[in-house]
Amino acid sequence: MVTETKFIYQNETRWKQLEAFNKTLLRKGIKTLSPIEIKAFAEAFRDVGYHLAYAKTHFPNGTSVPYLSHIVGVAHNYYYIREAHSLQMVKGYFTTKFPAAVRDVRQYFSASAILFLLGFLLAYIYVFADVRNFSQIFPFEFGGVGSGEVIWDYPLMSAVIMTNNIRVAIMALAFGITAGIGTVWILFYNGAIVGALASYVAATGNFNDVIIFWSLILPHGVPELAAIFLSGACGLMIGRAMLVPREHTRKDAVILEARRAVTLMPGIAVMLILSALIEGFFTPLNISYFFKLGFAFLVLVSLSLYFSRR
């Protein structure tokens, strides 16, 4: 069994580290710590808390218990202030920082949306002119052409599009390292995929098929497409920095734009999660298709108001 003397010798450095953090926090407060220091403080607090539990079990009457109880007690208060501060930071990000970051990249967002819509429109026209062109663009099979009747697996179709769009969001951002060329292609081609599918439904189905199609796509598609356009904006920013670094060196320009992209990533992730939740819990509901379209419009208005807030 480890003696208390050896126990103190093995762990005293860690205790002194937590005690030093306590003194710094007492003088300056937790807001003065860097993220790395906050992480180190939290790790020290957890380790010394474990040491206190060990000391109470094996050396209940020893000298280490009062000392550890004191420094853990002091650190405990600051630790939970840290947790509250972290929650405030999360709240601040989603109420202020993220909408501001979106407004800051609105030109890139618009360019991203235009590239997607250009692909959508060209593919829509191409397939509507001859539905046999559909198989040249859309990589999945959902029904036959030329039978006069469209047989769609709508839940499968919607799930495939959702999975594809999440992949597109990731690739649109990552392909910024290709000087933006990959981002441009990803946005254009995936707009073409949706356009081809929408055109196929319109050309070979009936009005009811069209309503069903959009009622399955738009409720989760609105936040999902917004996330894709933001991801595309990040990719275009990085691509622009590589091609036209302006007053910076190319390396510094890419780093600056990458930092702007990182600011947007948590918000993009939440938008994709929101889209998945709508797809999983709202889209399958056996309710009016027009109600679902109304819900999609409400989501669009809500996102517009959210991003415009200051």
C-alpha positions in Angstrom: 0.0 0.0 0.0 1.2 3.5 -0.8 2.1 5.6 2.3 0.8 9.1 2.7 4.3 10.4 2.3 4.8 8.7 -1.0 1.2 9.8 -2.1 2.1 13.4 -1.4 5.4 13.1 -3.1 3.9 11.6 -6.3 1.1 14.2 -6.6 2.2 17.4 -4.9 3.2 19.0 -8.2 -0.4 18.6 -9.5 -1.8 20.1 -6.3 0.5 23.1 -6.5 -0.6 23.6 -10.1 -4.3 23.8 -9.0 -3.4 26.0 -6.1 -1.6 28.4 -8.5 -4.7 28.5 -10.7 -6.8 29.3 -7.6 -4.6 32.3 -6.8 -4.7 33.5 -10.4 -8.4 33.2 -10.5 -8.8 35.0 -7.2 -6.8 38.0 -8.4 -7.9 38.2 -12.1 -11.0 36.1 -12.6 -11.6 33.3 -15.1 -12.2 35.5 -18.1 -8.4 36.3 -18.1 -7.5 32.7 -18.8 -6.9 31.5 -22.4 -8.8 28.5 -23.7 -5.7 26.3 -23.2 -5.4 27.5 -19.6 -9.1 26.9 -18.9 -8.7 23.3 -20.2 -5.6 22.8 -18.0 -7.5 24.2 -14.9 -10.4 21.8 -15.5 -8.1 18.8 -15.9 -6.2 19.8 -12.7 -9.5 20.2 -10.8 -10.6 16.7 -11.9 -7.3 15.1 -11.0 -7.0 16.7 -7.6 -10.7 15.9 -6.9 -9.8 12.2 -7.5 -6.8 12.5 -5.2 -9.0 14.0 -2.4 -11.4 11.0 -2.7 -8.4 8.6 -2.5 -6.9 10.5 0.5 -10.3 10.4 2.4 -10.4 6.6 1.8 -6.8 5.7 2.7 -5.6 8.5 4.9 -8.7 9.9 6.6 -6.7 11.3 9.5 -3.7 12.4 7.5 -2.4 15.8 6.7 -3.3 15.7 3.0 -7.1 15.6 3.5 -7.6 19.1 4.9 -5.2 20.7 2.4 -6.8 18.9 -0.6 -10.3 19.7 0.7 -9.4 23.4 0.8 -7.9 23.7 -2.7 -10.6 21.6 -4.3 -13.3 23.6 -2.5 -11.9 26.9 -3.8 -11.4 25.5 -7.4 -15.0 24.0 -7.3 -16.5 27.5 -7.3 -14.4 28.7 -10.2 -15.0 25.5 -12.1 -18.7 25.9 -12.2 -18.3 29.6 -13.0 -16.3 28.3 -16.0 -19.2 26.1 -16.9 -21.6 29.0 -16.7 -19.2 31.2 -18.7 -19.1 28.5 -21.4 -22.8 28.4 -21.7 -22.8 32.2 -22.0 -20.3 31.9 -24.8 -22.5 29.3 -26.6 -25.5 31.6 -26.2 -23.6 34.6 -27.4 -22.4 32.7 -30.4 -25.8 31.7 -31.6 -27.6 35.0 -30.7 -24.9 37.4 -32.0 -21.7 36.0 -33.4 -23.1 33.4 -35.9 -25.7 35.7 -37.5 -23.0 38.5 -37.8 -20.6 36.0 -39.4 -23.2 35.0 -41.9 -23.9 38.7 -42.8 -20.1 39.2 -43.2 -20.0 36.5 -45.9 -23.2 37.4 -47.6 -21.5 38.1 -51.0 -19.9 34.6 -51.0 -23.2 33.1 -49.8 -25.0 34.7 -52.7 -22.4 33.5 -55.2 -22.7 30.0 -53.7 -26.5 30.1 -54.1 -26.3 31.4 -57.7 -23.9 28.5 -58.6 -26.4 26.0 -57.2 -29.4 27.6 -58.8 -27.6 27.8 -62.2 -27.0 24.0 -62.1 -30.6 23.5 -61.0 -32.1 25.6 -63.9 -29.9 24.2 -66.6 -30.6 20.6 -65.5 -34.3 21.3 -65.2 -34.5 22.6 -68.7 -32.4 19.7 -70.1 -34.5 17.0 -68.5 -37.8 18.7 -69.2 -36.9 18.8 -72.9 -36.3 15.0 -72.9 -36.9 12.9 -69.7 -34.4 10.3 -71.1 -31.7 12.8 -70.2 -32.5 12.3 -66.5 -30.3 9.2 -66.2 -27.3 11.2 -67.4 -27.5 13.5 -64.4 -29.2 11.8 -61.5 -27.1 9.0 -60.1 -30.0 7.0 -58.5 -33.0 5.0 -59.8 -36.4 5.7 -58.5 -38.8 4.8 -61.3 -39.2 4.1 -65.0 -39.5 6.6 -67.9 -42.0 6.4 -70.6 -44.6 4.3 -68.9 -47.0 7.2 -68.4 -46.9 6.6 -64.7 -44.2 7.5 -62.1 -43.6 5.1 -59.3 -41.5 6.8 -56.6 -40.2 5.7 -53.3 -40.5 9.1 -51.8 -39.1 8.4 -48.3 -36.0 6.7 -49.9 -35.7 9.6 -52.4 -35.8 12.2 -49.6 -33.3 10.3 -47.5 -30.9 10.0 -50.4 -31.1 13.7 -51.1 -30.6 14.5 -47.4 -27.5 12.3 -47.1 -26.1 13.7 -50.4 -26.6 17.3 -49.3 -24.8 16.7 -46.0 -21.9 15.3 -48.0 -22.1 18.2 -50.3 -21.9 20.7 -47.5 -18.7 19.1 -46.2 -17.1 18.9 -49.7 -18.1 22.4 -50.7 -16.0 23.7 -47.8 -13.1 21.3 -48.1 -12.7 21.8 -51.8 -11.8 25.4 -51.2 -8.2 24.2 -51.1 -8.5 23.6 -54.9 -8.5 27.3 -55.4 -12.3 27.2 -55.2 -12.6 25.1 -58.4 -13.9 22.1 -56.6 -16.3 24.2 -54.6 -17.8 25.7 -57.8 -18.2 22.3 -59.4 -19.8 20.7 -56.3 -22.3 23.5 -56.0 -23.2 23.5 -59.7 -23.4 19.7 -60.1 -25.6 19.2 -57.0 -27.9 21.9 -58.0 -28.1 20.0 -61.3 -29.0 16.8 -59.4 -31.9 18.5 -57.6 -33.0 20.3 -60.8 -33.0 17.0 -62.8 -35.0 15.3 -60.2 -37.5 18.1 -59.9 -37.9 18.3 -63.7 -38.3 14.5 -64.0 -41.2 14.7 -61.5 -42.8 17.6 -63.3 -42.4 16.0 -66.8 -43.5 12.5 -66.1 -45.9 12.9 -63.2 -48.9 15.1 -62.4 -49.6 18.1 -60.2 -50.0 15.8 -57.1 -46.6 14.3 -57.7 -45.0 17.7 -57.9 -46.7 18.8 -54.6 -45.6 15.6 -52.9 -42.1 16.0 -54.1 -41.6 19.6 -52.8 -43.4 18.8 -49.6 -40.9 16.1 -48.9 -37.9 18.2 -50.0 -38.4 21.7 -48.8 -39.2 21.4 -45.0 -35.7 20.0 -44.3 -34.2 21.3 -47.5 -34.5 25.0 -46.5 -32.0 24.8 -43.5 -30.0 22.2 -45.4 -29.5 24.3 -48.5 -28.7 27.3 -46.3 -26.0 25.2 -44.7 -24.7 24.1 -48.1 -24.6 27.7 -49.3 -22.7 28.7 -46.2 -20.3 25.8 -46.7 -19.9 26.9 -50.3 -19.2 30.4 -49.1 -16.4 29.2 -46.9 -14.9 27.2 -49.8 -15.2 30.2 -52.2 -13.5 32.5 -49.6 -10.6 30.2 -49.2 -10.4 29.7 -53.0 -10.4 33.5 -53.5 -7.6 33.9 -51.0 -5.5 31.4 -52.9 -6.1 33.2 -56.2 -6.2 36.8 -55.1 -4.6 37.3 -51.7 -4.9 41.1 -52.1 -2.7 43.0 -49.6 -1.7 39.8 -47.8 0.7 37.0 -48.7 -1.1 34.0 -50.1 -0.4 32.0 -46.9 -1.7 34.7 -44.6 -4.8 35.3 -46.8 -5.7 31.7 -46.7 -5.2 31.6 -42.9 -7.4 34.6 -42.4 -10.3 33.2 -44.5 -9.9 29.8 -42.9 -10.4 31.5 -39.5 -13.6 33.1 -40.8 -14.8 29.7 -42.0 -14.1 28.1 -38.6 -16.3 30.7 -37.0 -19.2 29.6 -39.2 -18.7 25.8 -38.8 -20.6 25.3 -35.5 -23.6 27.1 -36.9 -23.5 25.1 -40.1 -23.3 21.9 -38.0 -26.4 22.9 -36.0 -28.3 23.8 -39.2 -27.6 20.3 -40.6 -28.7 18.8 -37.3 -31.9 20.8 -37.5 -32.4 19.6 -41.0 -32.0 16.0 -39.9 -34.5 16.4 -37.1 -37.1 17.8 -39.5 -36.4 15.0 -41.9 -36.7 12.4 -39.2 -39.7 13.7 -37.2 -41.7 16.2 -39.3 -41.4 15.0 -42.9 -42.9 11.5 -42.3 -46.0 12.9 -40.6 -49.3 12.0 -42.3 -50.5 15.5 -42.7 -51.4 17.8 -45.6 -48.7 18.3 -48.1 -49.7 22.0 -48.3 -49.1 22.3 -44.5 -45.6 20.9 -45.0 -45.0 23.5 -47.7 -46.3 26.2 -45.3 -43.9 24.9 -42.6 -41.0 25.2 -45.1 -42.0 28.8 -45.8 -42.1 29.5 -42.1 -38.6 28.0 -41.7 -37.3 30.2 -44.5 -38.8 33.4 -43.0 -37.4 32.4 -39.6 -33.9 31.9 -40.9 -34.0 35.2 -42.8 -35.1 37.1 -39.7 -32.4 35.3 -37.6 -29.6 36.1 -40.0 -30.7 39.7 -40.3 -30.7 40.3 -36.5 -28.1 42.6 -35.1 
